[in-house]
């Protein structure tokens, strides 16, 4: 290398893990679909700097606009290795490092997608140099790489080629170190890093497990030194959530000595797998009250009554009958249901508490109550209730009662199907499970308009 980065290399010893300054050139700005055309990085470790630069065959056409912007043509990459071919040569440089990139969210996300396509997990701590520039130089309004180059008078050979951008970024990081001092640089980096760095002195088994985590959906199983399960957690961004939990020493991981991770394809898949593991390891999930629901149960005489009960998280033999935020809404819904199906409110036990127990049914006074009311025929009443039971209100739920939700991994095409009913999901043993996380997932999925979600009426 022509430039002297020894001061930066010496400072990076403070991280106690390798530091990688990285830049990617891609076929476009779509994180989901665009592909890498070039990767370059400087790997800093114990004062040594390793330089890596490689054109990548994206296995798709590069548009004329991108070819002009980057100078990377279709002809230049046609004989280059594909990402899946080149990744094994660099994955050891990336894992367990601190990744620094300008607008790291884009580079990190593209890197994650490409690794996922290759079936290789490669998540790590990341620091955005745009945010670092804003933090260290708040007096300036613009923090694009072009603005930083112009403002600080940095030299660059070939803007928009990966290694040139890496080298100019390294110049800026060293300049910021010199002007703002090591402590300010270090403290700002600690605040801004996302995903965060792993804490020091982790148990060896956990450290090794975290280093090969993806930053995607899955379930983590935490065990103590004796192998007993301490916690089972569902994740959307596994690496960053686990790294944050380890830094904060949350209750789930505080005494853990072993970590196992099971990847999934989506939020509902993770929640279902977590519930099944709860069942397998006899772990009681949170017993929090989620909503209110309607329960049809017999009294001492055998007469079926409608009761409003708190709906708690956990396992159930059947899905709930309705989801209601407030008991008042549940009462109004059950009254409408009884009226529609001509069920006697007295026999159902849904009259207001202030209505005298021995007073005649108010609906019967108008001659519109059920035949069971007039004859006080409990068997006839129960038959009518059982017939109307499938039509109990389903407030706070899909317009359909029982549906099949399909989650699909957009990269691999893998699918998982789940039977869902009134805020609960059916497990593989036929039981039903609900939790606040599952309700939140349903709420979000019913808003989805893109192709990741498919609903089928059962």
N, C-alpha and C positions, 0 to 999 in steps of 0.2 A: 504493500500500500504506500502511496506517495505522501499521505498526511500522517502527522504524529498524533495518535490518540492515546498515548501512554497515560496521560492524566485521567482520562475517562476510564481506561482499563483498570487503573489503580483504584479509582473510586468504586468501581463495580464490585470489587472484592467485598465491599460492605454488605452486599446482598446475600452472601453465603451460598448462593446458587448461581448457575450461569445466567448471563443476560444476553438476549438476542435482539438486535436492532434489525427489523425486517420490513421488506416492502414486496408487494405482489403487483404484477400487472395482470389484468384480466380482460376477458372479451367484452365486458361491460360492467354496469353498476348494479345489476340485479343479483343480490346475494343468493337467491334461491336457484337461479338457473345459469348464471354466467360462470365461466371456467377460468382457471389460471393459465396464463401464457408465459409467465416468467416469475421466478422467485429469486430473491437475493437477500442475504443477511450476513451480519457480522456477529460472530459468537464470541463472547467475552467470558473467560474462565481463568481465574487465578493468574491474571496478568497477561494471558495469552489471547491473541485475537485470531480467529479462524474465519476466512472469507469464503462464502459459498454463493455461486451465481449459476443459474441454469434456465435456459428456455424450456418450456413445457408444451407438448402437443395437447391442445385442449380438446381434441377429438370432435371439433366443430369449426365452422367458418368464423373468421374474425372479420367484422364489418369494416368497410372502407374508412369510416370515421375513426374507429379505434386504431386501425393500421396507421393512419396519418398522425394520430395523437401520440402513440407510443413508439412508432417506428418499427413495430413487430408485425411482419407480414405472414400470410398463410404459408408462403414458401419457406420462410425462416424456421417455422416450427414443424414442418411436415415430417422431418426425420428426427425430431427431438423426442426424448422419452415422454411417455404419458405420466400423469401424476401417480398412478398406482405403481408404475415402474420405478419412479424416482424417490417416492416417499420413504422406502426402507433405508435409503442412504442418509436421510437427514432426520428421521424421527427421533433418534437418540440426542441430537442437538437441541430439539425443541422441547421434549418432555422434561418437566421439572425445572424449566427455565423461567425467567421473567421476560415476557415478550413486549418489546416497545415498537410501536408503529404510529405513523401520523394518521389520525382517524382510525385508531386500532379496532374500533367496533366493526368496521367493514372488513379489514384484513383478517381479524380473528374469526368473524362469521364465515367468510369465504373458506378460510383454512379448515374450520370445523366441518363445513359441508363437503369439501373435497376429501377430507379424511374419512368422513362417514361413508361416502360413496365407495371408498377403498376398503371399508371394513376395519379401519384402524382408528382407535381412540387417541386423541392427542390434544387434550385440554391443558391449559397452564395459566399462570398469572399474567395479566396484560396491563400495560400502561399506555395511555393515549398521549402522545406528545403535543397534540393540539390543546388538550386540557392542561398539560403541564406548562405550556407556553402562556396560557391565560392566567394560570396561578402565579407564575414567576414574573410575568411582565404584564400586569393588569392595566398599565397605562396605555397599552396599544389595543386598537379595536380589532384588527385583522390578525389571524393566526394560521392562515393557510401556509403551505410550504413555500409558495412563491412569495408571499408577504414576508415570511421569516428570512428567506434568502436575500430579498431586497433590503430589508431593514438592517440586517446584521452584516451585509456585505459578504455573504458566503459564496464560495466558488462551487460551480456545478458543471460537469462536463456534458451531460446529455439528459436534460430534464425529461421525466416520464419513462426513463429506463430504470429498472429496479435497483441495480447496484449504485447508480448515480444518486438516486433519491435516498438510499441507505447512507451513503457517505456524507451527503449534505446534512442529513438528519443527525448523524453522529457528530459532525462539526458543531451544529447548534447545541446539542446536549452538553458538549464539552465547554462551549462558550457560556452557556447558562450556569454550568458548574463554577466556572471561573468568576463570573460576575455576581452571582447570588450566593455562592458558598455552599459547601457540602451539606450543612445541616438543613438549610432551606430547601435544597434540591431533594434530599432524602425524605424530609417530613412531608413535602408536597406529594412525592411519589407514593408514600404509604397511604395518604388520604385518597388519592385518585385511582389507585390500582383496582381494576375490576375485569376479571375475577381477582380476588386478593391473593397475596402470597400465603403459602402454608406456614404455620408457626414452626418454630424450631423444636427439636427434641421430641418429635412424634415417635410412637412405637414403630419399629421397623416394618412390621406387617402392614400397618395402616399407611405408612408412607409409600410403600411399594404399591398398595392397592389404589391410592389416590392418584399416583402418577400415571396410571393407565386408564383413568376414568374418562368417559366422554362428557361433554358439557350438554347433555341432552336428557331425555326422559329415562326413568329407571327407578329401581327400588334398592335402597341400601339396608343391609342387615348388620347390626353392630353387636359384637360379642365381647364378654369379659375374658380374663386370662384363663378361666376354667371352661370356656366355650359356651357359656349360657348366654342366650340372646338378651341384650339389654334394650334394644330399640329397633324398630323397623320403620323406615321413612320413605315416602314417595317423593320423587323429584321431577321437576321440569327442566332445570339446568343443573345436572348432578354435580359437576365439578365445582362450580361457583358456590352452590348452596352448601356443599360439604366443606369446602375450604373456609367459608364464612363460619360455619358451625364449629369447626376445629379452632379457629382463631378466637371465637367467643366462648369456647368451652361450654357449650350448651349441655343441658342435663342429658340429652340423648347420647352424647359422645364422651362425656367427662371421664368415665371409667372404662371405656372400650379399649381393647387391645387387638381386636381383629375386625376387619371390614370385608364384607362380600357385596358385590354389586350385580344386579340383574337388569340388563337393559330392556326397555319397553318401547313401544312405538307411539305412545300418546299419553295424555293426562289420565284418561279413563282407564286405560290399560294398567297404568301405574297404580291407580287407586284400587282397582280390582285385585291386582297381584298383592298389594299390601294387605288387603282384607283377608285374602286366602292364607297369607303367611301368619297373620294374627291368629287365624283359626288353627293352623298347623302347629304353632308354637304356644297355643293356649295363652295368648296375650289379650287382655281386656282393652278394647279401644276406648277412647274418650266417651264418657257418658253424658255429654253436654246436651241440653235441650236445643233442638234445631228449629222446630215449628210446632204447630198444634195439628192434631189429626182427629179423625172421627173413628170411634170404635163401636161396633155393634156387639153387645154382650147380653146374656140373659140375667135377669134378676133372680131372686130366690124362688119365684113362682115359675120361672122358665120363660117369662115374657121378654122378648128381645128389646133392648133399650139402646138408644143412640147416646153415646157419651163423647165428650170432648176431652182428649188427653194430650199431655205434652208428648211430642215425638222426640225420642232420644236417639243419639247415634248408636250404632251397633248392629247386631245380627237379628234377623226376624224370620219367622217361618213363612210369612206372606208379606207382600208389599203393603205400605200404609194405605188407608182409605182417606185420601185427601191431604193436602199440605196447606196450612193456613198460618200466616204470620201472627194474627191476633185471634183469640177465642171468639170475639164478637163476629168476625167474618165467618168463622166456622158455624156459629149458631144460625146466622142468616142463610147460609148455604144449605144446612140440613133442613131448615124450615121450608125452603123452596123445593127441595128434593121430596120432602114428605107431601107437600101439596100436589106436586106433579104426579106422584104415584099413589095419591089418595090413601096415605098412611095416617093413622090416628095419632095426633101429637100427644094425646094423653097416654096412650099405650106405649109410644116411643119414649116418653119421659122428657119431652123437649119443651114443655110449657114453662113460662117464667116461674121462678121460685116463689113469687108472691101469689101465684094462683093457688087457691085453696085445694088441698089434696083431694077432698071428697066432692069438690064442685064438678058439675057436669062438663063434659068436653065442650069448649067454646065453638069448635067447628061443627059439632053435632047439633048444636042449637040452631044452626042455619040449614041443617039437613044435608050437608055436603061432606060429612065424614064417612069413613069406610064402614063396610058392613060389619067388620070385626069390632068396631067401636060400639055399634048399637047392641050387639049380642055379647060383647066382651069375650069374644072367642079368641083365646090366645093362640091356638093352633093356626087359625085362619090368618091372624095378624102376623105370626112368624113366617108363614108361607109367603105372604105379600112382601115382607121385608127382605126375605132371601131372594125373591124374584127381582126386587129393585136394587139389591146390593151392588151389582156391577155398575150401576149408574150413579153411585155416590159421587158428589162433586170432587173435582180434581184441581181445585184452585192452585195457582203457583206451579203448574205443570203443563206439559204439552197438551195440545188440543186432543191428541190421541191418548188412549189409556196405556196400553202396552206397546212398546216399540222396540225395534232392533236398531241400535246405533253401530255404525261401522267406523272404526278409526283406520286410517291408511297412512303409511310412511311414504311421503312423496318422493323420497330418493330410491327406496328399494321396492316400492309397490306392495310390501307386506301389509296384510289386513288382519284385524281382530274384530269380531262381532260380539256385541253385548246386549242381553235382554234387559230392558229397563222398564220400570213401572212406578209412577208416582214418587219420584225422588230416590228410588232404590234400584240397585243393580243386582242381578242374579249371579251367584257364584257357581263354581263348577260342581258343588255338591247339592245344588238346588235351593239352598237358603238365599236369603236376601240381605243386603247390607246397605246402610246409608250413613252418611257423615256430612259434616259441613263442607268438606273438600269436594265430595261427590255432588252435593247440591250446587256448589259454585261451578263445577265443571259442566253440569247440565245447563245452568243458566247461561254460561258462555257459549256452549255448543249450539244452543237453540238460536243464537244470534249469528252463527257462522253462515256465510253465504257462498263460500268457496268450496272447492271439491274435496276438502279433507274430511267432511262429514257427510254421511249418508244415513237417512232415516227410512225405515220400512215399518209399516203398520203390521202388527202381529195378529 
